[in-house]
Amino acid sequence: MTGILLVDDEPLVLVGIQSMLKWEDYDAQVVGTARNGAQALELIGQLRPDLVIADIKMPVMDGLTLMETVQESYQNPPLFILLTSFEEFSFVKKAINRQAVDYLIKLELTQQALLGALRKAQERLAARGHAEPARRRPPSERFGMQPFYDRFFIRLFNNLFENEEQMRAQQKELGVDFSFDAYAVCYCELPDLAAQSMGEERLMNLYSSTTRMAWETATRFMACYITPLDPRHFNITFCLSEQEAPIYREAVGGVLDKVVEVVYNYFSVRLLCSVGCKVIPPLELSSSYYTARLRLSERGPEDGAVTFFEGGGADAGNLFDMAQYREPLTRAFEDQDAGALVQIMGSIAQGIRAWPARRLQAMDAACNLLFLCLSQFTDGEKIVSQIFSGEPEGYRCIYRRRSCQEIADWIDALRAGLVQALRSQRRGYKDQIIRQIKGYIQANLGQRLTLNNVAAVFGFSPNYLSQLFARQAECSFVEYVNGEKIRAAKEMMREEHVKFYEIAERLGFENAFYFSKVFKKIEGCSPREYVQRLKQD
């Protein structure tokens, strides 16, 4: 069991974190609490916790100092998750450099975020005690980037990228490893537990824990990514090596048998897994996803927990083609154009009603629209939830629609609600988008933040993002990025003894010469002159 020490100078925060999770359900226990870093340091020596969850800003001794002291004092120190009310670049960098498990914003802390951080800590603790042989596997969660991973894969599954170039740009930005020989999507379904008198909060905890356990089990044996879809479904994208690709049914089937067994043993949940056709270019993952869902919809009582699509990639046809709607839809969402959404979504609903036998394709279209709403609007979750607030399952009621007519009716309801919301909330939306983009830039200053890459992450065209920044932020995108990088550079110069080429490398500049050029343009002096002024002051 994972022993946890909680450290925060605010009593309400300590109580809130203690009650946020039922820790014993996740093989964890809060063994003690402290009100400052000095008190925590003493308790660490007494209690020897496996994990410390500590606030960064505290009296007597702050969280970063506590972590550094412990790491230098113990041969096998506890792991750290750091909490703060600030999104300060310098704190994030220090936390990352000190190998913190995670960095959580207190005002944004949720059960899911806390549980995700706990699982990462437990995974790292397990690796300490049971070192596994090195194997090739894609990164699981870059620091704070999991929502962008999910959005990227959902766009792939639903064929929402305009072209391969756009997909590759976002793949590179996120660091997704697509150097494998082939890929296959497994569509996983959990049983409907709503009828078992289980509260919504407990249901959500069970779903998230099951998904996490499935991922932890699968990645022990094969490289893969996991993508939550809704409270009953998630995808596992298997990345097949040169040896695994020719025998992918045997290889993937063996892994999924273990996943099904572990999930049942831990949670008494009977997981159904359906694997789609094998594809080679990652851009064709939509085909594998479609055939995985098709196979699950056709499964019979004689089928086991793990099934495979029996056709080939060429048999995946008749996918719902969003190509004719993609560009106008994207533009309408970007511009918050209610009139255009009425026309386009009306055409989609009309097309669905005209082909009543193509329910799966109709469901794809509805899910595409749902994804666009949730991802393109900063407060998309709130808007769409309000539209379907009268439904017991909210907007997720789409997954219970059994005919094309019912799906088209759901799209009509979504369209009507969106139009009403857009006409009342259009003001302020673009400011929220800019705030979100600025937050992303500040959290990723160490990366090369080009206009194309950031636009791809947020699902915008580079031209639209450039115009939006110029209108809403009163500066260009490049000016803002460079300004934030130079602000961070100045902090490093004040707080750390580092060379200029090291600063340039840390902040994603091409070289020290270009860093100096940008610095002088913004500050009016060279980095060396700036440091000399600091010494004089």
N, C-alpha and C positions, 0 to 999 in steps of 0.2 A: 504494500500500500504506500502511496506517495504522501510523505509528510510535508505539510505546507505551513510556512510562517508568514502571516500577514503583517505588513508594516505601513502605517499611515498616521499622520498627526490629527486626522479628522475622525472622531469616533463614529460618526454616521457612515463614513465610507467603509470603515472596518466592519460595521454591522451589515451594511449593504452587500459587501463582497461575500461575507460569510453565509448570507441567506440567499445569494443569487443562484447557487447551485446546490443540489443535494450531493455533496462531495462523495459520500460513500458509494453512490451509484456509479461513480467513475474511478473506483479504486483509489480514492484519495481521502485525506483527513487533515483538517486544520489543527495543528498541534500547539499553536500559540499565536499571540498578537503582540505587537510593540507599537509605541507611539512616536519613536524617532530612531535614527540609525544607530546611535550608541546603545540604546536599550536592545535593539535587534541584534547587534553584534554579540552582546552578552548571551542572549537567548540562543543564538546559533551554536555557541560553544556548549550550551547545556542540552539543547534539544536535538541538535544535528539534523535539521530538516533536509529533505531532498530538494525542495523548491522554496524560494522566497519571492513573494509578490510584494513589491515595495514602491511607495511613492517616490518620485525624484526629488520634489521640493519638500524638505522637512527641516525642522530646527535641530540643533546640536550636530547632526550628521545627515547629509542628504543621501538619497538612494544610490546615486552614481558612486559617491565616495564609499558607501557601505559595500557595494558590489566589488569595487577595486580592492578594498581592504581585505575582504573575505577571500577573493581569488588569489591574493598574494600571501595569505596566511595559512591556507589549507591546501593540502596536496590534492584532495578530492572535494572541492567546494560545492555547495549547493548551486543549482541553477537559479537564474533570476528572470522574472517578468517585471518590467517597470511600468509604473502608472504615472500620468501627469495630466495637468489641466492645460498644458501648453503644447503647441506643435512647433517646438523650437528645433531648428536644423542641427544646432550644435549638440543638443541632447540626444537626438536620434543617432547622429554619427558616433558619438561616444558609446551609446548603448550597443550599436552594431559592432563597433570595434572591440568591445569587451565581450562579445559573444552572448549578449542577452537573448533569451529564447524569443521574447516578443516585447513590443512596445505598444501600450494601449492608452488611448485617450479616455480619461475618466468620464467626461461628459457624453461620450459616444459608446460607453461600455455596455455590452449586451451579454445575455447568457451565451449566445452562440460564439461571440468573440472570446469570452473568457474560457469557454470549453475548448475552443480551437487552440488557444494558447496552452492550456493544460495538457491537451493531447500531444502537442509538439514537445512539451517538456518531458512527458512520459516516454515519448519515442526516443528522445535523446538520452534519457536515463537508461532505457533498455539497451541502447547501443553501447553505453558505457560498460554494462555488465555482461553483455553478450555480443561481442564484436562479430559482425557478419562478414564473410568474405566480400571483397570489393566487387560490385557488379554495376553494370551501366544502367542508370535510371534517370529520368528527367527530374528537374527540381520540383519539389512538392509545392512550396509556398514561398515565393520571394517576399521579403519583409513588407507586410501590409498590402500585398498585391493580389490576394486571392480573388476578390471581386472582379478584377480585370481579367484574370485567367478564366473565370466562369463566363464572363461576357464574351470573351474571344471564342471559346469553344461553342457556346450556344449559337453564335453567328455562323460558325462552321457547320454545325449540325443542321441549321435551317437554311443554308445556302444564301446567306445574306451579304457576303462579300461581293463587291462589284467585279473584281478580277483578282488574279493571283498576286499581282504586284501589291495591291492593298493588303491582302492577307499576309504576305511575306513581311511587309513593313511592320505590321503589328506583332507578328511572331517574333521578329528580331527585337522589337522594343521590350517585349515581355520575357524574352529569353526562353521561349518554348523550343524544345529540342525536337526537330522534325528531320533528323538524319537517319532514321530507321528505314528498314527495307519495305515494310508494309504496316497497315493499321487495321484494326477492327473495333467496332463500337459494340459494347454490351449494354443493353437497356435493362435496368434492374427495377423490379416492382416489389414494393412491400405490401402486405395485406392491408385491407381497409379496417382499421382498428377503432374508427369513430363510434361504432355501435357497441363497443365494450365498456361503456360508461367511463371512459378515460378522458380527463380534462385536456383542454387544448394545449396548455403549457407542458403537461407530461407527454402528450403526443409529440410535440415538437422536439422535446429533449430526446425521446426515443428515436425519432427519425434521424436527428443529427448524429446521435451516438451510433446508430446502425450504419449510417453512411461513412462515418469516420472509421469504424471498425472494419468495414469492407475495404476501404482504401488501405489501411494499415496492413491488412492480411495480404491483399493482392500485390502490393509493392515489395513484399518480401521475396516474391518469386518471379515477377516480371515488371518491366518498365510500363508505367501507365499513368494516366491523369484521371481524376474523378471530377464530375460536374453535377452538382445538385440541380434538379429540374423543378420539382414541386414536392410537397410533403410525402408523396408516395413513390416517387421515381427519381432515379439518378443514373447517369451514364458512367461507365468505365471505358476509357479509350485506351486500348492495349497497343503498345508500340512494339512491333515484332522485329526481332533481329534477323540476320541472315539465316541463322539456324532455326529460328522459331517460325518464320514465315511459311515454309513448305508444309509444316505440320501444325498449323495454327489451331486447328480444331482440337487436337490432342493436347497441345500446350495450354491454350486458353481454358479448355474444359477442365484440365487438372487444377488450375488455379481457382476457377470458379467453384469447383466442388469443395475446396477448402474454405472459400469465402462463405458459401452457404452453410457449411458445418459450423464455422466459428460464430457466425451471426446467430444461428439457432441456439448454440450452447450458451452464449452470453445473454441473449435477449428473448429467447423463445419466439423468434420471428422467422417465419418461413419465407425466404427470399426467392423470387422467380427471376431467372436470368436468361435473356435471349440475345444471342450474338448475331450481328448482321454480317453481310458479305465482307470479305477481305478487300481492301483497296490499297493502292500504292501511293498516288499523290494525295497529300493531306486535304487538298481542296475537295476531294470526293468523299470526305467523311459523312457528308449529308446522305450519300447513297447507303453507306453502312448503317447509319442511324435509322434511316427509313426502313430498311429490310429487317433490322432488329425489332422494330416496333411491329412491323407486319407479321413477323414470325410469332411474336407473343400474342398478337390478336387471333392467330389461327391455331394456337396450341390446343391440344385435346387432353382428356383426362388420363390418357396413357403416357403422356409426355412427362419427363422428369423435371427437376427444378432448373436444369440447364439445357437449353435447346439452341440449335444452330439453324440459320437460314440455309435452305438446301440448294437454292439456285446460285448463279454466279453474279458477278458485278453487273453484267449486261442485263440481267433479269430485274434489276432494281428500278426500271423505268417507270414512267407515269408519275414521277415526283411532281408535287404541286409547283409550278413554275412561277416564282415571284419576280422573274426578271422584268416583265412588263410593268410591274408596279414598284420595283425597288427604288428607282431614281425619283419618281414623283413622290413616293411615300417619304423617302428620306428628306427631300426638300420641304415637304409639308410639315414634317415633325420639326425640322431645324428652324423653320420660319414661324412655327406655331400657327399655321394657316388653317383655321377651322373650316373654311369653305372648301379648300382642296381635300381635306380629310373626309368631308361628307361625300364628295364625289368619288374618291378613290375607294374608300371602304365600302361604299354602296355598290360599286362595280364588283368588288370581291365577293360580297354577300350574294349578289345576283348570280355570279358565276357558280358559286357553290350550290345554290338552289337548282341551277340548270343541270347539275350532274349528281343526282341523289345517290348514285352507287359508289361515289368516291369519298367515303367518309374519312379515311385516313389522310388523304390529301387535303380535305377540308379542315381537319384538325391541325395539320401542319400550317395551313394559312392562318388559322386563329392563333396558334402559338407564336407564329412570326409577328403578328400584330401585337400580341401581348408583350413579347420581348421588346419590340420597338417602343411601346408605351413605357415600360418599366425602365428601359435604359436611356432613352432620349430625354425624358423629363427628369430633372433633378429630384422632384418630389413625386415621381411616377408611381411608386408603391402606394403613397397616400391617395393620389387622385383615383387610381384604378380601384383601390379598396373601397373608396367612398361610392363609386359607381355601382358596385355589387354588394353594398353593405346589407342589403335585404336577403342575400343568399346565405345559407348556413356555412358554406365553405368559402364565401367571398368570391373573388374572381376565379379561384381555382375550380369553381363549379363547371368551367369549360370541360374539364376532364371527365365529367359525368354526362356530357351531351352524347346521345346515342345515334343521332341521325344528322344528315346534312342540313335539314331544316332547322333543327335545334341549334346547330353550330352557327348557322347564318343569323338566327335570332339573337344569339349571344353577341355576334359582331355588331348587329344593329344597336343593341343596348350599349355596347362599348362606345360606338360612334356617337350616339346621342349624349352620353355622359361626358365624353371628351370635348365635344363642341361646347357644352355648357360650362365646363371647367376652364377651357381656353379663353372663352369670352370674358370670364370673370377674373382670371388669374394671369392674363398675358403679361401685364406689367410686373416686372421684377423677376421673371423667369430667366432672362438672359443674364441678369446680375448674378443669379444663383449659379448659372453655368460657369461664369467667369470665376466665381469664388471657388468652385469645385476644381477647375483647371489650375488655378493658382495654388490650391492645396496640393494637387498632384505634383506640380513643378517643385514646390518647396520640399516635398518628401523624396524627390528623386534628383536632387541637384548633382549627384555624382554621375548621372547618365548623360549621354548626348541627347539633349532635348530639342530635336528638330521639329519644325512645324508639321511636317508630314507624319512623323512618328506619334506625336501627341494627338494630332487629329485622328489618327487611326485608333488609338486607345479609346477615345471618346466617341468614335463612330461618326465623326464629322468629315466633310471634305476640307482639305487644307485651305482652299480659298474662302470657305465660309468661316473657318476658325480665325483666319487672318482679319477678315472684315469685322467679325464679332469683337475681337480684341481691340481693334482700332476704335470702334464705336463705344464700347462699354468700359474699357480699361484706361482710356485716354493715353495710351502708348501702344506701340506695336508689340507683337508677340516676342520678337527677338530682343527688343529693348527690355521687356520685363524679365525674360530669362537671364539675360546678361546682368541686369541689375541685381537679381537675387543671388546669382553666382558670385558677383563681386562683394555683395553684402556678407555672404558666407566666408569668402576669402579674407575679408577684413577681420572677421571674428577669429579665424585661425591665426592670423598674424598677431592679434592681441593676446591670444590665450595659449598658443603653441609655438614651439621652436621648430618650425618646418621650413624646408627649402621651397623656393618658388615653383620649381618643377614638380615637387610633390603636391603642392596645392593645385597646380594646373591639372595633374593627373587625377586627384581626388574629385575635382569638380567637372570632369568630363571635357576639358579643353583639349584641342588637338595637340598642342605643345605649349611650352613655357613662353615662347615668343608671342603666340596669339593671345595667351592669357595676359601678358604684359600690355599688349596693344589695346585690348578691351578695357583693362583696368585703367590705363592712362586716359582713354576716351571718356570714361565715366567719372573718374576721380580728379582728372586734371594733373595727375602726377604718376610716376612709375611706381610699381610695388616697392622698390628699394627706397625711393624717396618717402613713401608713406611710412615705412618701418622706421626710418630715421626720424621722422616727425614724432612718431610714438615715443621713441627713446628720449627725445628732447622734452616732451611733455611730462 
